[in-house]
Protein backbone atom coordinates (compact mmCIF):
# COMPACT_ATOMS: atom_id res chain seq x y z
CA UNK A 1 0.00 0.00 0.00
CA UNK A 2 1.38 3.41 -0.99
CA UNK A 3 1.01 6.03 1.76
CA UNK A 4 2.26 9.55 2.34
CA UNK A 5 3.69 9.84 5.85
CA UNK A 6 3.33 13.07 7.81
CA UNK A 7 6.24 14.40 9.90
CA UNK A 8 4.23 14.03 13.13
CA UNK A 9 4.34 10.25 12.70
CA UNK A 10 8.12 10.36 12.48
CA UNK A 11 8.28 12.54 15.59
CA UNK A 12 6.17 9.91 17.38
CA UNK A 13 8.65 7.22 16.33
CA UNK A 14 11.59 9.31 17.52
CA UNK A 15 9.93 10.00 20.88
CA UNK A 16 8.73 6.51 21.76
CA UNK A 17 9.37 2.99 20.57
CA UNK A 18 6.25 0.96 19.90
CA UNK A 19 3.53 0.13 17.42
CA UNK A 20 4.18 3.18 15.20
CA UNK A 21 7.71 1.96 14.60
CA UNK A 22 6.37 -1.52 13.83
CA UNK A 23 3.92 -0.12 11.26
CA UNK A 24 6.65 1.94 9.65
CA UNK A 25 8.69 -1.20 9.08
CA UNK A 26 5.74 -3.22 7.72
CA UNK A 27 6.53 -4.60 4.26
CA UNK A 28 2.97 -3.82 3.16
CA UNK A 29 3.69 -0.09 3.22
CA UNK A 30 5.54 1.99 0.65
CA UNK A 31 6.07 5.39 2.27
CA UNK A 32 6.46 8.78 0.60
CA UNK A 33 7.15 12.32 1.84
CA UNK A 34 8.37 15.70 0.56
CA UNK A 35 12.08 15.88 -0.23
CA UNK A 36 12.83 18.31 2.61
CA UNK A 37 11.45 16.06 5.36
CA UNK A 38 14.78 14.97 6.87
CA UNK A 39 16.36 18.41 6.59
CA UNK A 40 13.70 19.55 9.06
CA UNK A 41 14.61 16.78 11.52
CA UNK A 42 18.33 17.39 11.23
CA UNK A 43 17.80 21.14 11.67
CA UNK A 44 16.02 20.50 14.99
CA UNK A 45 18.24 17.63 16.14
CA UNK A 46 19.22 19.27 19.45
CA UNK A 47 15.61 19.87 20.49
CA UNK A 48 14.57 16.39 19.34
CA UNK A 49 17.37 14.78 21.35
CA UNK A 50 16.20 16.63 24.48
CA UNK A 51 12.58 15.56 23.99
CA UNK A 52 13.30 11.96 23.02
CA UNK A 53 16.13 11.35 25.48
CA UNK A 54 18.01 9.55 22.70
CA UNK A 55 21.73 10.04 22.18
CA UNK A 56 23.22 11.28 18.91
CA UNK A 57 24.16 7.84 17.63
CA UNK A 58 20.67 6.41 18.31
CA UNK A 59 19.14 9.43 16.56
CA UNK A 60 21.49 9.04 13.57
CA UNK A 61 20.75 5.29 13.33
CA UNK A 62 17.00 5.85 13.41
CA UNK A 63 17.16 8.66 10.83
CA UNK A 64 19.24 6.35 8.62
CA UNK A 65 16.55 3.64 8.81
CA UNK A 66 13.82 6.19 8.07
CA UNK A 67 15.75 7.59 5.11
CA UNK A 68 16.01 4.11 3.60
CA UNK A 69 12.34 3.37 4.26
CA UNK A 70 10.75 6.59 2.95
CA UNK A 71 10.88 7.68 -0.68
CA UNK A 72 11.37 11.44 -0.85
CA UNK A 73 9.58 13.22 -3.67
CA UNK A 74 10.85 16.43 -5.25
CA UNK A 75 8.49 19.41 -5.18
CA UNK A 76 8.33 19.28 -8.98
CA UNK A 77 6.24 16.09 -8.72
CA UNK A 78 3.45 17.70 -6.68
CA UNK A 79 3.77 21.49 -6.98
CA UNK A 80 0.78 21.60 -9.35
CA UNK A 81 -1.40 20.42 -6.40
CA UNK A 82 -0.05 22.73 -3.67
CA UNK A 83 -2.64 25.50 -4.16
CA UNK A 84 -5.47 22.97 -3.98
CA UNK A 85 -3.96 21.44 -0.84
CA UNK A 86 -3.64 24.89 0.77
CA UNK A 87 -7.30 25.57 -0.03
CA UNK A 88 -8.33 22.34 1.70
CA UNK A 89 -6.25 22.80 4.88
CA UNK A 90 -6.31 25.10 7.88
CA UNK A 91 -2.56 24.63 8.45
CA UNK A 92 -0.91 25.71 5.20
CA UNK A 93 2.48 24.45 6.48
CA UNK A 94 1.22 20.89 5.89
CA UNK A 95 0.12 21.51 2.30
CA UNK A 96 3.03 19.57 0.75
CA UNK A 97 1.87 16.30 2.35
CA UNK A 98 -1.67 16.69 1.07
CA UNK A 99 -0.39 17.89 -2.33
CA UNK A 100 1.55 14.64 -2.74
CA UNK A 101 -1.62 12.71 -1.89
CA UNK A 102 -3.58 14.65 -4.48
CA UNK A 103 -0.90 14.35 -7.17
CA UNK A 104 -0.17 10.65 -6.61
CA UNK A 105 -3.67 9.52 -5.56
CA UNK A 106 -2.43 8.14 -2.22
CA UNK A 107 -3.83 8.22 1.30
CA UNK A 108 -2.09 10.05 4.14
CA UNK A 109 -0.86 8.67 7.46
CA UNK A 110 -1.16 11.43 10.04
CA UNK A 111 -2.43 12.01 13.55
CA UNK A 112 -3.04 15.73 12.88
CA UNK A 113 -6.81 16.20 13.17
CA UNK A 114 -6.97 19.08 10.72
CA UNK A 115 -6.29 16.70 7.80
CA UNK A 116 -9.59 14.96 8.56
CA UNK A 117 -11.48 18.22 7.92
CA UNK A 118 -11.08 17.76 4.16
CA UNK A 119 -12.70 15.00 2.12
CA UNK A 120 -10.51 14.79 -0.98
CA UNK A 121 -7.89 12.47 0.50
CA UNK A 122 -8.26 9.43 2.76
CA UNK A 123 -6.41 10.06 6.04
CA UNK A 124 -5.37 7.22 8.33
CA UNK A 125 -4.49 7.82 11.96
CA UNK A 126 -2.01 5.35 13.42
CA UNK A 127 -4.85 3.39 15.05
CA UNK A 128 -6.83 3.28 11.80
CA UNK A 129 -3.77 2.09 9.89
CA UNK A 130 -3.20 -0.66 12.46
CA UNK A 131 -6.75 -1.90 11.84
CA UNK A 132 -6.43 -1.50 8.06
CA UNK A 133 -3.22 -3.54 7.99
CA UNK A 134 -4.56 -6.03 10.55
CA UNK A 135 -1.58 -5.47 12.84
CA UNK A 136 -3.58 -5.33 16.07
C-alpha positions in Angstrom: 0.0 0.0 0.0 1.4 3.4 -1.0 1.0 6.0 1.8 2.3 9.6 2.3 3.7 9.8 5.9 3.3 13.1 7.8 6.2 14.4 9.9 4.2 14.0 13.1 4.3 10.2 12.7 8.1 10.4 12.5 8.3 12.5 15.6 6.2 9.9 17.4 8.7 7.2 16.3 11.6 9.3 17.5 9.9 10.0 20.9 8.7 6.5 21.8 9.4 3.0 20.6 6.3 1.0 19.9 3.5 0.1 17.4 4.2 3.2 15.2 7.7 2.0 14.6 6.4 -1.5 13.8 3.9 -0.1 11.3 6.6 1.9 9.7 8.7 -1.2 9.1 5.7 -3.2 7.7 6.5 -4.6 4.3 3.0 -3.8 3.2 3.7 -0.1 3.2 5.5 2.0 0.7 6.1 5.4 2.3 6.5 8.8 0.6 7.2 12.3 1.8 8.4 15.7 0.6 12.1 15.9 -0.2 12.8 18.3 2.6 11.4 16.1 5.4 14.8 15.0 6.9 16.4 18.4 6.6 13.7 19.5 9.1 14.6 16.8 11.5 18.3 17.4 11.2 17.8 21.1 11.7 16.0 20.5 15.0 18.2 17.6 16.1 19.2 19.3 19.5 15.6 19.9 20.5 14.6 16.4 19.3 17.4 14.8 21.4 16.2 16.6 24.5 12.6 15.6 24.0 13.3 12.0 23.0 16.1 11.3 25.5 18.0 9.5 22.7 21.7 10.0 22.2 23.2 11.3 18.9 24.2 7.8 17.6 20.7 6.4 18.3 19.1 9.4 16.6 21.5 9.0 13.6 20.7 5.3 13.3 17.0 5.9 13.4 17.2 8.7 10.8 19.2 6.4 8.6 16.5 3.6 8.8 13.8 6.2 8.1 15.8 7.6 5.1 16.0 4.1 3.6 12.3 3.4 4.3 10.7 6.6 2.9 10.9 7.7 -0.7 11.4 11.4 -0.8 9.6 13.2 -3.7 10.8 16.4 -5.2 8.5 19.4 -5.2 8.3 19.3 -9.0 6.2 16.1 -8.7 3.4 17.7 -6.7 3.8 21.5 -7.0 0.8 21.6 -9.3 -1.4 20.4 -6.4 -0.1 22.7 -3.7 -2.6 25.5 -4.2 -5.5 23.0 -4.0 -4.0 21.4 -0.8 -3.6 24.9 0.8 -7.3 25.6 0.0 -8.3 22.3 1.7 -6.3 22.8 4.9 -6.3 25.1 7.9 -2.6 24.6 8.5 -0.9 25.7 5.2 2.5 24.4 6.5 1.2 20.9 5.9 0.1 21.5 2.3 3.0 19.6 0.7 1.9 16.3 2.3 -1.7 16.7 1.1 -0.4 17.9 -2.3 1.5 14.6 -2.7 -1.6 12.7 -1.9 -3.6 14.6 -4.5 -0.9 14.3 -7.2 -0.2 10.7 -6.6 -3.7 9.5 -5.6 -2.4 8.1 -2.2 -3.8 8.2 1.3 -2.1 10.1 4.1 -0.9 8.7 7.5 -1.2 11.4 10.0 -2.4 12.0 13.6 -3.0 15.7 12.9 -6.8 16.2 13.2 -7.0 19.1 10.7 -6.3 16.7 7.8 -9.6 15.0 8.6 -11.5 18.2 7.9 -11.1 17.8 4.2 -12.7 15.0 2.1 -10.5 14.8 -1.0 -7.9 12.5 0.5 -8.3 9.4 2.8 -6.4 10.1 6.0 -5.4 7.2 8.3 -4.5 7.8 12.0 -2.0 5.4 13.4 -4.8 3.4 15.0 -6.8 3.3 11.8 -3.8 2.1 9.9 -3.2 -0.7 12.5 -6.8 -1.9 11.8 -6.4 -1.5 8.1 -3.2 -3.5 8.0 -4.6 -6.0 10.6 -1.6 -5.5 12.8 -3.6 -5.3 16.1 
